[in-house]
């Protein structure tokens, strides 16, 4: 149970960081 919840948390954090990075990259490219 503990392992599953940790895995879900890690997956969600990775997805959020990837989405944030792509949004940030688009903003930087948009300003250029």
N, CA, C and O atoms as a Maestro MAE file, in Angstrom:
{
 s_m_m2io_version
 :::
 2.0.0
}

f_m_ct {
 s_m_title
 :::
 protein
 m_atom[128] {
  # First column is atom index #
  i_m_mmod_type
  r_m_x_coord
  r_m_y_coord
  r_m_z_coord
  i_m_residue_number
  s_m_chain_name
  s_m_pdb_residue_name
  s_m_pdb_atom_name
  i_m_atomic_number
  :::
  1 25 0.839 -1.201 0.000 1 A "UNK " " N  " 7
  2 3 0.000 0.000 0.000 1 A "UNK " " CA " 6
  3 2 0.874 1.252 0.000 1 A "UNK " " C  " 6
  4 15 0.669 2.175 -0.788 1 A "UNK " " O  " 8
  5 25 1.851 1.257 0.903 2 A "UNK " " N  " 7
  6 3 2.733 2.418 1.015 2 A "UNK " " CA " 6
  7 2 3.503 2.626 -0.288 2 A "UNK " " C  " 6
  8 15 3.645 3.753 -0.762 2 A "UNK " " O  " 8
  9 25 3.995 1.534 -0.857 3 A "UNK " " N  " 7
  10 3 4.774 1.613 -2.095 3 A "UNK " " CA " 6
  11 2 3.925 2.168 -3.241 3 A "UNK " " C  " 6
  12 15 4.402 2.967 -4.047 3 A "UNK " " O  " 8
  13 25 2.662 1.736 -3.304 4 A "UNK " " N  " 7
  14 3 1.782 2.189 -4.379 4 A "UNK " " CA " 6
  15 2 1.527 3.687 -4.286 4 A "UNK " " C  " 6
  16 15 1.574 4.388 -5.297 4 A "UNK " " O  " 8
  17 25 1.259 4.180 -3.083 5 A "UNK " " N  " 7
  18 3 0.982 5.611 -2.914 5 A "UNK " " CA " 6
  19 2 2.228 6.427 -3.239 5 A "UNK " " C  " 6
  20 15 2.126 7.494 -3.843 5 A "UNK " " O  " 8
  21 25 3.403 5.937 -2.844 6 A "UNK " " N  " 7
  22 3 4.647 6.638 -3.166 6 A "UNK " " CA " 6
  23 2 4.854 6.679 -4.674 6 A "UNK " " C  " 6
  24 15 5.258 7.708 -5.214 6 A "UNK " " O  " 8
  25 25 4.582 5.576 -5.357 7 A "UNK " " N  " 7
  26 3 4.738 5.508 -6.809 7 A "UNK " " CA " 6
  27 2 3.804 6.497 -7.497 7 A "UNK " " C  " 6
  28 15 4.198 7.169 -8.449 7 A "UNK " " O  " 8
  29 25 2.553 6.586 -7.009 8 A "UNK " " N  " 7
  30 3 1.582 7.520 -7.588 8 A "UNK " " CA " 6
  31 2 2.046 8.958 -7.368 8 A "UNK " " C  " 6
  32 15 1.955 9.785 -8.275 8 A "UNK " " O  " 8
  33 25 2.542 9.256 -6.172 9 A "UNK " " N  " 7
  34 3 3.021 10.609 -5.879 9 A "UNK " " CA " 6
  35 2 4.196 10.969 -6.777 9 A "UNK " " C  " 6
  36 15 4.257 12.084 -7.296 9 A "UNK " " O  " 8
  37 25 5.121 10.048 -6.966 10 A "UNK " " N  " 7
  38 3 6.287 10.304 -7.822 10 A "UNK " " CA " 6
  39 2 5.846 10.532 -9.265 10 A "UNK " " C  " 6
  40 15 6.349 11.435 -9.933 10 A "UNK " " O  " 8
  41 25 4.911 9.721 -9.747 11 A "UNK " " N  " 7
  42 3 4.425 9.871 -11.119 11 A "UNK " " CA " 6
  43 2 3.755 11.221 -11.322 11 A "UNK " " C  " 6
  44 15 3.991 11.886 -12.331 11 A "UNK " " O  " 8
  45 25 2.917 11.635 -10.365 12 A "UNK " " N  " 7
  46 3 2.221 12.918 -10.459 12 A "UNK " " CA " 6
  47 2 3.222 14.067 -10.449 12 A "UNK " " C  " 6
  48 15 3.091 15.012 -11.227 12 A "UNK " " O  " 8
  49 25 4.224 13.988 -9.569 13 A "UNK " " N  " 7
  50 3 5.211 15.074 -9.491 13 A "UNK " " CA " 6
  51 2 6.014 15.171 -10.788 13 A "UNK " " C  " 6
  52 15 6.340 16.272 -11.232 13 A "UNK " " O  " 8
  53 25 6.332 14.031 -11.395 14 A "UNK " " N  " 7
  54 3 7.067 14.041 -12.673 14 A "UNK " " CA " 6
  55 2 6.201 14.661 -13.768 14 A "UNK " " C  " 6
  56 15 6.688 15.467 -14.561 14 A "UNK " " O  " 8
  57 25 4.934 14.295 -13.815 15 A "UNK " " N  " 7
  58 3 4.033 14.844 -14.829 15 A "UNK " " CA " 6
  59 2 3.897 16.350 -14.668 15 A "UNK " " C  " 6
  60 15 3.915 17.082 -15.658 15 A "UNK " " O  " 8
  61 25 3.759 16.826 -13.416 16 A "UNK " " N  " 7
  62 3 3.620 18.261 -13.157 16 A "UNK " " CA " 6
  63 2 4.886 18.999 -13.580 16 A "UNK " " C  " 6
  64 15 4.810 20.062 -14.197 16 A "UNK " " O  " 8
  65 25 6.057 18.437 -13.249 17 A "UNK " " N  " 7
  66 3 7.312 19.110 -13.599 17 A "UNK " " CA " 6
  67 2 7.493 19.163 -15.115 17 A "UNK " " C  " 6
  68 15 7.968 20.168 -15.644 17 A "UNK " " O  " 8
  69 25 7.121 18.096 -15.818 18 A "UNK " " N  " 7
  70 3 7.239 18.085 -17.282 18 A "UNK " " CA " 6
  71 2 6.291 19.111 -17.898 18 A "UNK " " C  " 6
  72 15 6.676 19.849 -18.805 18 A "UNK " " O  " 8
  73 25 5.052 19.156 -17.406 19 A "UNK " " N  " 7
  74 3 4.083 20.118 -17.927 19 A "UNK " " CA " 6
  75 2 4.552 21.546 -17.658 19 A "UNK " " C  " 6
  76 15 4.441 22.406 -18.532 19 A "UNK " " O  " 8
  77 25 5.075 21.808 -16.456 20 A "UNK " " N  " 7
  78 3 5.567 23.135 -16.103 20 A "UNK " " CA " 6
  79 2 6.732 23.523 -17.002 20 A "UNK " " C  " 6
  80 15 6.823 24.669 -17.443 20 A "UNK " " O  " 8
  81 25 7.624 22.575 -17.274 21 A "UNK " " N  " 7
  82 3 8.791 22.850 -18.123 21 A "UNK " " CA " 6
  83 2 8.358 23.190 -19.549 21 A "UNK " " C  " 6
  84 15 8.906 24.114 -20.151 21 A "UNK " " O  " 8
  85 25 7.387 22.460 -20.099 22 A "UNK " " N  " 7
  86 3 6.940 22.735 -21.466 22 A "UNK " " CA " 6
  87 2 6.254 24.095 -21.553 22 A "UNK " " C  " 6
  88 15 6.444 24.822 -22.528 22 A "UNK " " O  " 8
  89 25 5.454 24.447 -20.538 23 A "UNK " " N  " 7
  90 3 4.791 25.757 -20.519 23 A "UNK " " CA " 6
  91 2 5.836 26.863 -20.437 23 A "UNK " " C  " 6
  92 15 5.737 27.870 -21.138 23 A "UNK " " O  " 8
  93 25 6.839 26.675 -19.581 24 A "UNK " " N  " 7
  94 3 7.901 27.663 -19.427 24 A "UNK " " CA " 6
  95 2 8.662 27.820 -20.741 24 A "UNK " " C  " 6
  96 15 8.970 28.940 -21.148 24 A "UNK " " O  " 8
  97 25 8.964 26.713 -21.403 25 A "UNK " " N  " 7
  98 3 9.695 26.756 -22.667 25 A "UNK " " CA " 6
  99 2 8.885 27.481 -23.734 25 A "UNK " " C  " 6
  100 15 9.444 28.258 -24.508 25 A "UNK " " O  " 8
  101 25 7.586 27.243 -23.787 26 A "UNK " " N  " 7
  102 3 6.735 27.928 -24.763 26 A "UNK " " CA " 6
  103 2 6.703 29.425 -24.496 26 A "UNK " " C  " 6
  104 15 6.723 30.220 -25.436 26 A "UNK " " O  " 8
  105 25 6.655 29.822 -23.222 27 A "UNK " " N  " 7
  106 3 6.651 31.247 -22.887 27 A "UNK " " CA " 6
  107 2 7.953 31.903 -23.323 27 A "UNK " " C  " 6
  108 15 7.941 33.000 -23.882 27 A "UNK " " O  " 8
  109 25 9.084 31.232 -23.070 28 A "UNK " " N  " 7
  110 3 10.388 31.786 -23.447 28 A "UNK " " CA " 6
  111 2 10.478 31.895 -24.971 28 A "UNK " " C  " 6
  112 15 10.944 32.909 -25.491 28 A "UNK " " O  " 8
  113 25 10.039 30.863 -25.685 29 A "UNK " " N  " 7
  114 3 10.076 30.900 -27.149 29 A "UNK " " CA " 6
  115 2 9.122 31.963 -27.678 29 A "UNK " " C  " 6
  116 15 9.405 32.604 -28.691 29 A "UNK " " O  " 8
  117 25 7.997 32.154 -27.000 30 A "UNK " " N  " 7
  118 3 7.033 33.168 -27.419 30 A "UNK " " CA " 6
  119 2 7.598 34.572 -27.280 30 A "UNK " " C  " 6
  120 15 7.360 35.432 -28.128 30 A "UNK " " O  " 8
  121 25 8.353 34.803 -26.199 31 A "UNK " " N  " 7
  122 3 8.950 36.120 -25.996 31 A "UNK " " CA " 6
  123 2 10.043 36.385 -27.021 31 A "UNK " " C  " 6
  124 15 10.250 37.529 -27.427 31 A "UNK " " O  " 8
  125 25 10.753 35.323 -27.445 32 A "UNK " " N  " 7
  126 3 11.811 35.504 -28.437 32 A "UNK " " CA " 6
  127 2 11.180 35.776 -29.809 32 A "UNK " " C  " 6
  128 15 11.897 35.959 -30.792 32 A "UNK " " O  " 8
  :::
 }
 m_bond[127] {
  # First column is bond index #
  i_m_from
  i_m_to
  i_m_order
  :::
  1 1 2 1
  2 2 3 1
  3 3 4 2
  4 3 5 1
  5 5 6 1
  6 6 7 1
  7 7 8 2
  8 7 9 1
  9 9 10 1
  10 10 11 1
  11 11 12 2
  12 11 13 1
  13 13 14 1
  14 14 15 1
  15 15 16 2
  16 15 17 1
  17 17 18 1
  18 18 19 1
  19 19 20 2
  20 19 21 1
  21 21 22 1
  22 22 23 1
  23 23 24 2
  24 23 25 1
  25 25 26 1
  26 26 27 1
  27 27 28 2
  28 27 29 1
  29 29 30 1
  30 30 31 1
  31 31 32 2
  32 31 33 1
  33 33 34 1
  34 34 35 1
  35 35 36 2
  36 35 37 1
  37 37 38 1
  38 38 39 1
  39 39 40 2
  40 39 41 1
  41 41 42 1
  42 42 43 1
  43 43 44 2
  44 43 45 1
  45 45 46 1
  46 46 47 1
  47 47 48 2
  48 47 49 1
  49 49 50 1
  50 50 51 1
  51 51 52 2
  52 51 53 1
  53 53 54 1
  54 54 55 1
  55 55 56 2
  56 55 57 1
  57 57 58 1
  58 58 59 1
  59 59 60 2
  60 59 61 1
  61 61 62 1
  62 62 63 1
  63 63 64 2
  64 63 65 1
  65 65 66 1
  66 66 67 1
  67 67 68 2
  68 67 69 1
  69 69 70 1
  70 70 71 1
  71 71 72 2
  72 71 73 1
  73 73 74 1
  74 74 75 1
  75 75 76 2
  76 75 77 1
  77 77 78 1
  78 78 79 1
  79 79 80 2
  80 79 81 1
  81 81 82 1
  82 82 83 1
  83 83 84 2
  84 83 85 1
  85 85 86 1
  86 86 87 1
  87 87 88 2
  88 87 89 1
  89 89 90 1
  90 90 91 1
  91 91 92 2
  92 91 93 1
  93 93 94 1
  94 94 95 1
  95 95 96 2
  96 95 97 1
  97 97 98 1
  98 98 99 1
  99 99 100 2
  100 99 101 1
  101 101 102 1
  102 102 103 1
  103 103 104 2
  104 103 105 1
  105 105 106 1
  106 106 107 1
  107 107 108 2
  108 107 109 1
  109 109 110 1
  110 110 111 1
  111 111 112 2
  112 111 113 1
  113 113 114 1
  114 114 115 1
  115 115 116 2
  116 115 117 1
  117 117 118 1
  118 118 119 1
  119 119 120 2
  120 119 121 1
  121 121 122 1
  122 122 123 1
  123 123 124 2
  124 123 125 1
  125 125 126 1
  126 126 127 1
  127 127 128 2
  :::
 }
}
